């Protein structure tokens, strides 16, 4: 190894350590601060390791009703993600595997949906939910959450399904399978990495979604987790350790989902990159 290689490695490792500090410090700060009391936080607000760890912030978080917001977020996120996967898979199959004149225009139509500024639709959706009588219910969030997540999900699944060898489909036809059997028994198992990517991507987006929940919900019992975190803000102060405890708990489902589906997500992202 010559001198230039050593210098390059030193520079790369230095950059990696700097990036690790900037990305890892906020996460460690959030966890460390969540175990501080309010007095301990004011004594050393920037330290990561609490001098006297305590669970009092976690207890106060649950006493403030975080469980209700947590259940609401889980419910609306899981139902929305299931709906997104189901509809996008059904739409992607004919777009990628069947030949008809509108394949390309329809796919471009869905892709164009990714360019739509969703916040421009807030007022029409607010009026629509009031007319439908579902304002201030979780049903009001279900439609926008699924609709605005479909374009990117359909685009990813269509790209993956187009790469499945036609010989598999032809062999299934010879064995007497119809379109539904091919879709259910052959196509879906082969695109599991893409489905995992869609699940993770949409789960993170919907779990942290704030604007639509703020506009379409008003009752505390119907609020989702991002809205419930506002309870840590008072007129003149903010309970930072309590907020950090709530954020730590709110991060757990995303971390757990990512750990479980990590390998399939990496395959999905790299596969999509090659096909793109």
MIDRENSE-336447 format. One line per 4 residues: number of its first residue (from 0); their letters; for each residue z negated, y negated, x negated of N, C-alpha, C. Coordinates in Angstrom, 2 decimals, decimal comma, padded with zeros to 5 digits. Each point is the difference from the previous one (the first is absolute). Example, Ala and Ser with C-alpha at 12.3 -4.5 7.8 and 13.67 -1.06 7.14 Angstrom:
<nodes>
0 = as = -007,80 005,69 -013,19 000,00 -001,19 000,89 000,00 -001,20 -000,90  000,72 -001,05 000,35 -000,06 -001,19 -000,82 -000,73 -001,09 000,77 .
</nodes>
This chain:
<nodes>
0 = xxxx = 000,00 001,20 -000,85 000,00 -001,20 000,85 000,00 -001,26 -000,89  001,03 -000,85 000,17 000,08 -001,19 -000,85 -000,83 -001,15 000,58  000,02 -001,09 -000,73 -000,85 -001,15 000,36 000,41 -000,59 001,36  001,33 -000,05 000,28 000,48 -000,58 001,26 -000,48 000,80 001,21 .
4 = xxxx = 000,01 001,34 -000,16 -000,49 000,84 001,11 -001,48 -000,24 000,27  -000,78 -000,15 -001,09 -001,43 -000,25 000,16 -000,23 -001,34 000,70  000,77 -001,02 -000,41 -000,15 -001,34 000,61 000,35 000,06 001,49  001,10 000,73 000,33 000,39 000,12 001,42 -001,09 000,67 000,83 .
8 = xxxx = -000,58 001,06 -000,58 -001,05 000,71 000,73 -001,22 -000,88 000,21  -000,36 -000,77 -001,03 -001,15 -000,90 000,11 000,24 -001,03 001,09  001,23 -000,55 000,03 000,32 -001,01 001,02 -000,05 000,61 001,40  000,60 001,20 000,15 000,03 000,66 001,31 -001,41 000,35 000,49 .
12 = xxxx = -000,83 000,53 -000,92 -001,36 000,34 000,39 -000,80 -001,26 000,35  000,23 -001,07 -000,73 -000,70 -001,26 000,30 000,38 -000,52 001,38  001,32 000,03 000,29 000,45 -000,43 001,32 -000,56 000,89 001,11  -000,05 001,32 -000,27 -000,54 000,93 001,00 -001,48 -000,29 000,27 .
16 = xxxx = -000,76 -000,28 -001,06 -001,43 -000,29 000,19 -000,20 -001,31 000,78  000,84 -001,01 -000,33 -000,10 -001,28 000,72 000,32 000,20 001,48  001,08 000,75 000,29 000,37 000,27 001,40 -001,07 000,79 000,71  -000,59 000,99 -000,72 -001,07 000,81 000,60 -001,19 -000,88 000,36 .
20 = xxxx = -000,31 -000,98 -000,85 -001,13 -000,89 000,27 000,26 -000,83 001,26  001,23 -000,58 000,08 000,29 -000,89 001,13 000,11 000,77 001,32  000,47 001,26 -000,05 000,12 000,77 001,23 -001,28 000,75 000,35  -000,74 000,44 -001,02 -001,19 000,79 000,28 -001,25 -000,81 000,25 .
24 = xxxx = -000,09 -001,22 -000,60 -001,22 -000,80 000,16 -000,30 -000,35 001,46  000,99 -000,47 000,80 -000,33 -000,32 001,40 -000,55 001,19 000,76  000,57 001,20 -000,25 -000,46 001,19 000,72 -001,43 000,36 -000,41  -000,27 -000,02 -001,31 -001,36 000,31 -000,47 -000,99 -001,07 000,45 .
28 = xxxx = 000,46 -001,27 000,01 -000,86 -001,10 000,46 -000,38 000,19 001,46  000,98 000,44 000,82 -000,27 000,22 001,42 -001,07 001,09 000,19  000,15 001,11 -000,73 -000,96 001,10 000,14 -001,37 -000,40 -000,53  -000,03 -000,62 -001,20 -001,27 -000,39 -000,60 -000,76 -001,01 000,84 .
32 = xxxx = 000,73 -001,00 000,52 -000,64 -001,05 000,80 -000,55 000,55 001,32  000,66 001,05 000,52 -000,46 000,56 001,28 -001,39 000,63 -000,11  -000,43 000,31 -001,21 -001,34 000,59 -000,21 -001,03 -001,04 -000,42  000,32 -001,29 000,10 -000,93 -001,07 -000,34 -000,66 -000,56 001,25 .
36 = xxxx = -001,23 -000,46 -000,16 -000,61 -000,78 001,08 000,53 -001,42 -000,10  -000,25 -000,81 001,05 000,52 -001,37 -000,01 -000,60 -000,81 -001,14  -001,31 000,18 -000,27 -000,64 -000,74 -001,10 000,54 000,45 -001,34  000,20 001,33 -000,16 000,53 000,52 -001,25 001,41 -000,52 -000,25 .
40 = xxxx = 000,77 -000,16 001,08 001,37 -000,51 -000,15 000,00 -001,43 -000,52  -000,89 -000,85 000,54 -000,03 -001,40 -000,44 -000,52 -000,13 -001,43  -000,81 000,97 -000,46 -000,51 -000,06 -001,38 001,11 000,30 -001,01  000,88 000,96 000,32 001,10 000,33 -000,92 001,23 000,34 000,83 .
44 = xxxx = 000,69 -001,03 000,51 001,12 000,24 000,93 001,21 000,68 -000,62  000,21 -000,10 -001,32 001,20 000,55 -000,61 -000,20 001,37 -000,62  -001,23 000,49 -000,06 -000,24 001,30 -000,62 000,48 001,13 000,91  000,43 001,09 -000,64 000,49 001,15 000,77 -001,14 000,96 000,32 .
48 = xxxx = -000,90 000,22 -000,98 -001,07 000,98 000,17 -001,23 -000,69 000,59  -000,46 000,42 001,17 -001,21 -000,62 000,61 -001,26 000,37 -000,78  -000,90 -000,98 -000,16 -001,25 000,25 -000,73 -000,91 000,93 000,80  -000,06 -000,18 001,31 -000,81 000,86 000,87 000,85 000,45 001,18 .
52 = xxxx = 000,73 001,12 -000,18 000,91 000,45 001,08 -000,74 000,24 001,31  000,62 -000,41 001,08 -000,59 000,19 001,32 001,09 000,30 001,02  -000,35 000,75 001,06 000,95 000,33 001,07 -000,18 -000,93 001,20  -000,78 -001,09 -000,17 -000,30 -000,82 001,17 001,24 -000,65 000,61 .
56 = xxxx = 001,01 -000,29 -000,84 001,22 -000,61 000,54 000,78 000,99 000,86  000,00 001,27 -000,41 000,69 001,01 000,80 -000,72 000,21 001,34  -001,33 -000,04 -000,04 -000,76 000,12 001,25 000,30 -001,17 000,92  000,04 -001,21 -000,56 000,27 -001,18 000,82 001,42 000,01 000,55 .
60 = xxxx = 000,91 000,56 -000,78 001,39 000,08 000,46 000,10 000,84 001,26  -000,68 001,15 000,02 000,06 000,85 001,19 -000,78 -000,61 001,15  -001,08 -000,74 -000,31 -000,76 -000,68 001,06 000,82 -001,10 000,66  000,99 -000,54 -000,73 000,84 -001,07 000,57 001,15 000,56 000,83 .
64 = xxxx = 000,06 001,31 000,15 001,02 000,58 000,88 001,28 000,40 -000,70  -000,07 000,24 -001,31 001,22 000,37 -000,71 000,58 001,32 000,51  -000,86 000,90 000,47 000,47 001,30 000,48 001,01 -000,16 001,12  -000,26 -000,95 000,91 000,93 -000,23 001,12 001,35 -000,48 -000,52 .
68 = xxxx = -000,01 -000,96 -000,94 001,27 -000,50 -000,56 000,71 001,11 -000,77  -000,77 000,81 -000,69 000,54 001,10 -000,80 000,72 000,99 000,92  -000,65 000,38 001,09 000,61 000,96 000,95 001,27 -000,60 000,61  -000,04 -001,29 000,38 001,19 -000,65 000,57 001,17 000,02 -000,99 .
72 = xxxx = -000,29 -000,30 -001,27 001,06 -000,03 -001,01 000,57 001,40 -000,23  -000,89 000,98 -000,09 000,47 001,38 -000,19 000,90 000,42 001,16  -000,45 -000,32 001,22 000,73 000,42 001,20 001,40 -000,61 000,03  000,07 -001,33 -000,12 001,30 -000,66 000,13 000,90 000,32 -001,19 .
76 = xxxx = -000,57 000,16 -001,19 000,83 000,30 -001,18 000,57 001,42 000,07  -000,85 000,97 000,31 000,46 001,40 000,05 001,05 000,19 001,09  -000,27 -000,53 001,20 000,96 000,14 001,10 001,33 -000,68 -000,34  -000,08 -001,19 -000,61 001,23 -000,72 -000,36 000,79 000,76 -001,05 .
80 = xxxx = -000,68 000,54 -001,02 000,71 000,72 -001,06 000,65 001,27 000,55  -000,70 000,70 000,89 000,61 001,20 000,62 001,25 -000,40 000,78  -000,09 -001,08 000,76 001,17 -000,47 000,76 001,14 -000,41 -000,92  -000,33 -000,68 -001,09 001,04 -000,44 -000,95 000,72 001,21 -000,62 .
84 = xxxx = -000,77 000,99 -000,45 000,61 001,19 -000,61 000,86 000,74 001,01  -000,51 000,17 001,21 000,72 000,75 001,03 001,32 -000,69 000,36  -000,06 -001,30 000,29 001,22 -000,71 000,42 000,99 -000,14 -001,15  -000,49 -000,34 -001,19 000,92 -000,20 -001,12 000,67 001,31 -000,41 .
88 = xxxx = -000,73 001,13 000,10 000,61 001,30 -000,32 001,09 000,34 001,01  -000,28 -000,22 001,29 001,00 000,28 001,03 001,23 -000,90 -000,15  -000,21 -001,25 -000,41 001,14 -000,92 -000,15 000,79 000,28 -001,28  -000,69 000,44 -001,04 000,66 000,20 -001,30 000,89 001,23 000,00 .
92 = xxxx = -000,38 001,02 000,76 000,78 001,24 -000,02 001,44 -000,21 000,46  000,26 -000,55 001,18 001,41 -000,22 000,37 000,70 -001,01 -000,89  -000,73 -001,02 -000,49 000,64 -000,99 -000,86 000,47 000,60 -001,32  -000,71 001,02 -000,48 000,32 000,55 -001,32 000,82 001,28 000,06 .
96 = xxxx = -000,11 000,77 001,10 000,63 001,33 000,01 001,13 000,15 001,01  000,14 -000,91 000,94 001,05 000,13 001,01 001,07 -001,06 -000,25  001,24 000,38 000,26 001,12 -000,92 -000,22 000,44 -000,61 001,31  -000,16 -001,30 000,11 000,53 -000,76 001,13 000,25 -001,43 -000,47 .
100 = xxxx = 000,73 -000,75 000,76 000,50 -001,29 -000,46 -001,10 -001,02 -000,28  -001,14 000,16 000,67 -001,03 -001,04 -000,10 -001,07 000,31 -001,04  000,20 001,03 -000,85 -001,01 000,31 -001,03 -000,32 -001,23 -000,84  001,03 -000,51 -000,62 -000,18 -001,12 -000,94 -000,51 -001,27 000,70 .
104 = xxxx = 000,64 -000,43 001,13 -000,52 -001,21 000,68 -001,46 000,14 000,45  -000,37 001,18 000,49 -001,38 000,18 000,46 -000,98 -000,05 -001,17  000,38 000,62 -001,12 -000,89 -000,05 -001,17 -000,15 -001,43 -000,51  001,11 -000,75 -000,02 -000,06 -001,41 -000,41 -000,84 -000,81 000,97 .
108 = xxxx = 000,06 000,36 001,26 -000,82 -000,69 001,02 -001,49 000,19 -000,29  -000,37 001,27 -000,33 -001,41 000,25 -000,32 -000,40 -000,69 -001,30  000,90 000,04 -001,01 -000,30 -000,66 -001,28 -000,19 -001,50 000,21  000,80 -000,59 000,88 -000,13 -001,44 000,28 -001,37 -000,33 000,56 .
112 = xxxx = -000,62 000,99 000,66 -001,35 -000,23 000,53 -001,03 -000,26 -001,06  000,26 000,47 -001,23 -000,95 -000,24 -001,10 -000,01 -001,47 -000,41  001,08 -000,72 000,33 000,09 -001,42 -000,39 -000,58 -000,92 001,06  -000,41 000,55 001,14 -000,52 -000,82 001,09 -001,41 -000,50 -000,34 .
116 = xxxx = -000,22 -001,32 000,02 -001,36 -000,53 -000,23 -000,90 000,31 001,20  -000,87 000,99 -000,15 -000,73 000,50 001,16 -000,93 -001,04 000,62  -000,46 -000,94 -000,80 -000,91 -001,00 000,54 000,71 -000,97 000,96  001,33 -000,05 -000,08 000,75 -000,84 000,94 -000,04 000,58 001,41 .
120 = xxxx = -000,42 001,26 000,13 -000,03 000,63 001,32 -001,39 -000,04 000,62  -000,94 -000,65 -000,64 -001,38 000,01 000,49 -000,14 -000,55 001,42  000,60 -001,17 000,24 -000,15 -000,64 001,32 000,67 000,82 001,10  001,28 000,46 -000,19 000,59 000,85 001,06 -000,81 001,27 000,26 .
124 = xxxx = -000,51 000,63 -001,06 -000,78 001,22 000,20 -001,33 -000,31 000,71  -000,59 -001,13 -000,32 -001,24 -000,42 000,67 000,23 -000,17 001,50  001,11 -000,68 000,36 000,32 -000,21 001,42 000,32 001,34 000,68  000,74 000,86 -000,72 000,38 001,29 000,57 -001,22 000,88 000,29 .
128 = xxxx = -000,95 000,02 -000,92 -001,20 000,83 000,22 -000,83 -000,53 001,17  -000,02 -001,32 000,18 -000,71 -000,56 001,17 000,70 000,38 001,30  001,35 -000,08 000,00 000,75 000,37 001,21 -000,18 001,48 000,33  -000,13 000,83 -001,03 -000,15 001,45 000,21 -001,44 000,39 000,33 .
132 = xxxx = -000,93 -000,94 -000,15 -001,40 000,27 000,30 -000,72 000,82 -001,05  000,53 000,00 -001,23 -000,65 000,78 -001,06 -000,57 -000,90 -001,09  -000,05 -001,32 000,26 -000,60 -000,90 -001,00 -001,47 000,34 -000,21  -000,45 -000,10 -001,24 -001,38 000,32 -000,38 -000,31 001,48 000,18 .
136 = xxxx = 001,00 000,84 -000,23 -000,21 001,45 -000,08 000,73 000,50 -001,24  -000,40 001,19 -000,46 000,68 000,57 -001,16 001,45 000,34 000,31  000,32 000,20 001,31 001,39 000,27 000,37 000,91 -001,16 -000,37  -000,53 -001,21 -000,01 000,81 -001,17 -000,34 000,50 000,05 -001,45 .
140 = xxxx = -000,77 000,64 -000,87 000,39 000,08 -001,41 000,99 001,14 -000,26  -000,04 001,02 000,87 000,77 001,22 -000,26 001,51 -000,29 -000,10  000,53 -000,74 000,95 001,45 -000,28 000,03 000,47 -000,76 -001,23  -000,61 -001,17 -000,31 000,44 -000,74 -001,20 -000,19 000,81 -001,30 .
144 = xxxx = -001,10 000,73 -000,10 -000,25 000,77 -001,23 001,09 001,04 -000,23  000,38 000,71 001,07 001,04 001,03 -000,15 001,37 -000,64 -000,20  000,30 -001,01 000,81 001,35 -000,59 -000,04 000,31 -000,62 -001,36  -000,95 -000,74 -000,56 000,29 -000,69 -001,26 -000,08 000,91 -001,21 .
148 = xxxx = -000,50 001,22 000,17 -000,04 000,95 -001,12 001,18 000,96 000,01  000,74 000,03 001,10 001,10 000,96 000,11 001,16 -000,27 -000,96  000,47 -001,24 -000,20 001,19 -000,19 -000,86 -000,14 000,61 -001,38  -001,06 -000,30 -000,71 -000,15 000,53 -001,37 -000,22 001,52 000,03 .
152 = xxxx = -000,69 000,50 001,03 -000,24 001,44 000,09 001,31 000,75 000,27  000,81 -000,52 000,91 001,29 000,64 000,30 000,91 -000,06 -001,23  -000,02 -001,11 -000,70 000,85 -000,13 -001,20 -000,38 001,05 -001,05  -001,31 000,16 -000,25 -000,44 000,98 -001,02 000,35 001,43 000,43 .
156 = xxxx = -000,30 000,34 001,25 000,26 001,37 000,45 001,50 000,31 000,05  000,81 -000,97 000,40 001,45 000,22 000,05 000,55 000,28 -001,39  -000,46 -000,76 -000,99 000,46 000,22 -001,37 -000,35 001,40 -000,48  -001,19 000,48 000,33 -000,41 001,35 -000,43 000,78 001,08 000,74 .
160 = xxxx = 000,15 -000,15 001,30 000,71 001,04 000,76 001,45 000,11 -000,40  000,61 -001,11 -000,45 001,40 000,06 -000,43 000,18 000,86 -001,24  -001,08 000,19 -000,77 000,10 000,79 -001,23 -000,26 001,49 000,22  -000,38 000,40 001,20 -000,23 001,43 000,26 001,36 000,71 000,01 .
164 = xxxx = 000,19 001,09 -000,76 001,30 000,69 -000,05 000,47 000,45 001,38  001,29 -000,23 000,26 000,56 000,39 001,30 000,04 001,51 000,18  -000,01 000,74 -001,14 000,06 001,46 000,09 -001,20 000,56 000,77  -001,15 -000,63 -000,15 -001,19 000,45 000,74 000,20 -000,15 001,50 .
168 = xxxx = 000,58 -001,13 000,38 000,25 -000,27 001,42 001,04 000,97 000,56  001,06 000,25 -000,79 001,06 000,90 000,45 -000,52 001,43 000,14  -000,85 000,42 -000,93 -000,59 001,34 000,08 -000,88 000,13 001,24  -000,70 -001,07 000,33 -000,84 000,02 001,20 000,84 000,09 001,26 .
172 = xxxx = 001,15 -000,70 000,01 000,90 000,08 001,16 000,51 001,43 000,19  000,34 000,66 -001,12 000,51 001,38 000,07 -001,08 000,93 000,56  -001,26 -000,30 -000,35 -001,11 000,83 000,51 -000,37 -000,33 001,43  000,69 -000,97 000,59 -000,21 -000,29 001,42 -000,96 -001,15 000,29 .
176 = xxxx = -000,35 -000,75 -001,01 -000,92 -001,14 000,21 000,74 -001,18 000,61  -000,67 -000,72 000,88 000,54 -001,23 000,54 -000,50 -001,19 -000,81  000,36 -001,19 000,48 -000,40 -001,21 -000,73 -001,52 -000,13 -000,09  -000,69 000,31 001,12 -001,45 -000,17 -000,02 -000,66 000,97 -000,98 .
180 = xxxx = 000,47 001,27 -000,02 -000,57 000,98 -000,93 000,25 -000,40 -001,44  001,21 -000,49 -000,30 000,31 -000,44 -001,37 -000,89 -001,18 -000,39  -000,15 -000,93 000,94 -000,84 -001,18 -000,28 -001,45 000,42 -000,26  -000,53 000,90 000,85 -001,42 000,35 -000,07 -000,31 000,98 -001,13 .
184 = xxxx = 000,88 001,03 -000,18 -000,30 001,06 -000,95 000,54 -000,25 -001,41  001,05 -000,79 -000,12 000,64 -000,17 -001,32 -000,17 -001,42 -000,52  000,39 -000,97 000,84 000,05 -001,37 -000,50 -001,39 -000,58 -000,28  -000,91 000,13 000,96 -001,33 -000,60 -000,18 -000,75 000,56 -001,20 .
188 = xxxx = -000,03 001,34 -000,22 -000,70 000,50 -001,20 000,61 -000,50 -001,31  001,31 -000,25 -000,01 000,65 -000,44 -001,24 -000,25 -001,48 -000,31  -000,37 -000,78 001,01 -000,20 -001,44 -000,24 -001,49 -000,36 000,05  -000,87 000,97 -000,25 -001,44 -000,28 000,00 -000,39 -001,10 -001,01 .
192 = xxxx = 000,60 -000,02 -001,24 -000,35 -001,12 -000,91 000,32 -001,37 000,60  001,15 -000,10 000,69 000,35 -001,29 000,62 -000,95 -000,34 001,15  -000,38 001,01 000,78 -000,94 -000,24 001,09 -001,36 -000,44 -000,55  -000,43 000,62 -001,12 -001,28 -000,41 -000,62 000,06 -001,45 -000,45 .
196 = xxxx = 001,14 -000,39 -000,57 000,17 -001,40 -000,42 -000,10 -000,94 001,19  000,64 000,38 001,09 -000,04 -000,83 001,21 -001,43 -000,10 000,54  -000,71 001,13 000,00 -001,37 000,00 000,51 -000,88 -000,94 -000,83  000,06 000,14 -001,32 -000,83 -000,85 -000,86 000,37 -001,47 000,15 .
200 = xxxx = 001,28 -000,29 -000,06 000,48 -001,39 000,07 -000,46 -000,68 001,29  000,24 000,70 001,13 -000,34 -000,60 001,29 -001,51 -000,02 000,25  -000,71 001,02 -000,49 -001,45 000,03 000,20 -000,65 -001,20 -000,70  000,42 -000,26 -001,24 -000,59 -001,14 -000,73 000,32 -001,31 000,70 .
204 = xxxx = 001,26 -000,15 000,45 000,41 -001,25 000,67 -000,77 -000,22 001,30  -000,09 001,06 000,82 -000,65 -000,15 001,30 -001,51 -000,09 -000,11  -000,58 000,69 -000,99 -001,45 -000,02 -000,19 -000,50 -001,41 -000,34  000,84 -000,76 -000,70 -000,41 -001,34 -000,43 000,65 -001,11 000,85 .
208 = xxxx = 000,74 000,37 001,04 000,71 -001,01 000,79 -001,00 -000,92 000,72  000,25 -001,30 -000,06 -000,96 -000,97 000,53 000,58 -000,90 001,08  001,24 -000,51 -000,23 000,53 -001,05 000,86 000,19 000,46 001,44  000,69 001,15 000,19 000,22 000,48 001,37 -001,32 000,34 000,68 .
212 = xxxx = -000,94 000,58 -000,75 -001,31 000,32 000,58 -000,73 -001,27 000,42  000,13 -001,07 -000,81 -000,67 -001,26 000,32 000,58 -000,63 001,26  001,32 000,10 000,18 000,65 -000,64 001,15 -000,15 000,82 001,28  000,04 001,33 -000,13 000,07 000,86 001,20 -001,35 000,56 000,42 .
216 = xxxx = -001,06 -000,23 -000,78 -001,33 000,49 000,36 -000,98 -001,17 000,03  -000,96 000,06 000,92 -001,00 -001,07 000,07 -001,42 000,55 000,17  -000,17 001,17 000,61 -001,34 000,55 000,24 -000,53 000,69 -001,24  -001,28 -000,21 -000,34 -000,56 000,65 -001,19 000,09 001,52 000,04 .
220 = xxxx = -000,12 000,60 001,20 000,03 001,47 000,08 001,38 000,57 -000,27  001,05 -000,84 000,06 001,36 000,49 -000,25 000,52 -000,37 -001,39  -000,78 -000,74 -000,77 000,49 -000,50 -001,29 000,17 001,13 -001,00  000,96 -000,19 -000,89 000,21 000,95 -001,09 -000,79 -000,46 -001,24 .
224 = xxxx = 000,04 000,81 -001,03 -000,83 -000,26 -001,18 000,28 -001,36 -000,67  001,28 -000,37 -000,22 000,25 -001,32 -000,62 -000,61 -001,16 000,79  000,01 000,09 001,34 -000,61 -001,06 000,81 -001,51 000,05 -000,09  -000,57 001,23 -000,04 -001,45 000,14 -000,06 -000,60 -000,57 -001,26 .
228 = xxxx = 000,80 -000,03 -001,08 -000,53 -000,53 -001,27 -000,30 -001,49 000,10  000,53 -000,67 001,03 -000,29 -001,43 000,17 -001,48 -000,23 000,32  -000,70 001,04 000,46 -001,41 -000,16 000,36 -000,87 -000,33 -001,21  000,55 000,25 -001,19 -000,78 -000,31 -001,20 000,11 -001,48 -000,38 .
232 = xxxx = 000,84 -000,72 000,74 000,14 -001,44 -000,26 -000,81 -000,75 001,06  -000,92 -000,82 -000,44 -000,69 -000,89 000,93 000,49 -001,42 -000,25  -000,56 -000,97 000,73 000,52 -001,37 -000,11 -000,24 -000,59 -001,38  -001,12 000,37 -000,63 -000,34 -000,64 -001,27 -000,12 000,98 -001,17 .
236 = xxxx = 000,15 001,28 000,21 -000,18 000,94 -001,11 000,79 001,28 000,26  000,11 000,82 -001,06 000,68 001,29 000,07 -000,90 001,03 -000,66  -000,20 001,13 000,68 -000,78 001,09 -000,59 000,93 000,82 -000,89  000,14 -000,41 -001,26 000,96 000,64 -000,90 -000,34 001,48 -000,23 .
240 = xxxx = -001,25 000,38 -000,34 -000,29 001,43 -000,20 000,28 000,84 001,25  -000,32 -000,54 001,18 000,29 000,72 001,24 001,50 000,15 000,22  000,74 -001,07 -000,31 001,46 000,06 000,12 000,58 001,04 -000,96  -000,54 000,05 -001,22 000,48 000,98 -000,98 -000,32 001,43 000,45 .
244 = xxxx = -001,16 000,19 000,63 -000,34 001,33 000,52 000,97 000,42 001,10  000,33 -000,95 000,88 000,96 000,30 001,08 001,38 000,30 -000,57  000,42 -000,77 -001,01 001,32 000,23 -000,61 000,04 001,34 -000,72  -001,11 000,38 -000,64 -000,05 001,30 -000,67 000,17 001,13 001,00 .
248 = xxxx = -000,71 -000,09 001,13 000,14 001,02 001,04 001,41 -000,01 000,59  000,58 -001,20 000,15 001,35 -000,10 000,57 001,05 000,57 -000,93  -000,28 000,02 -001,30 000,96 000,52 -000,98 000,00 001,52 -000,07  -001,06 000,64 000,47 -000,14 001,44 -000,17 001,13 000,80 000,68 .
252 = xxxx = 000,38 -000,29 001,27 001,09 000,80 000,60 001,31 -000,09 -000,77  000,32 -001,19 -000,50 001,25 -000,16 -000,75 -000,05 000,78 -001,31  -001,13 -000,10 -000,70 -000,14 000,74 -001,26 000,06 001,50 000,25  -000,69 000,46 001,05 -000,01 001,43 000,31 001,40 000,50 000,35 .
256 = xxxx = 000,72 -000,77 000,80 001,36 000,40 000,38 000,92 000,03 -001,21  -000,14 -000,99 -000,88 000,86 -000,05 -001,18 -000,29 001,15 -000,95  -001,28 000,36 -000,16 -000,36 001,12 -000,88 000,58 001,30 000,55  -000,07 000,20 001,32 000,50 001,23 000,60 001,52 000,11 -000,12 .
260 = xxxx = 000,69 -001,11 000,24 001,47 000,05 000,05 000,66 -000,59 -001,24  -000,74 -000,16 -001,08 000,51 -000,70 -001,18 001,27 000,64 -000,56  -000,03 001,32 -000,19 001,16 000,67 -000,61 001,25 -000,15 000,85  -000,15 000,17 001,31 001,16 -000,09 000,89 000,52 -001,44 000,07 .
264 = xxxx = -000,92 -000,98 -000,08 000,43 -001,40 000,03 000,81 -000,33 -001,24  -000,44 000,48 -001,17 000,75 -000,26 -001,24 001,38 000,63 000,07  000,08 001,24 000,52 001,30 000,65 000,17 000,88 -000,79 000,96  -000,61 -000,49 001,07 000,76 -000,77 000,98 000,54 -001,30 -000,56 .
268 = xxxx = -000,84 -000,70 -000,75 000,44 -001,28 -000,57 001,08 000,20 -001,06  -000,19 000,98 -000,89 000,99 000,24 -001,06 001,29 000,54 000,60  -000,10 000,88 001,00 001,19 000,51 000,66 000,77 -001,11 000,68  -000,70 -000,89 000,67 000,65 -001,12 000,66 000,64 -000,95 -000,99 .
272 = xxxx = -000,64 -000,15 -001,18 000,55 -000,88 -001,01 001,33 000,55 -000,53  000,04 001,34 -000,21 001,23 000,60 -000,52 001,13 -000,10 001,02  -000,37 000,25 001,29 001,03 -000,05 001,04 000,46 -001,41 000,27  -000,94 -000,99 -000,14 000,39 -001,38 000,26 001,00 -000,48 -001,01 .
</nodes>
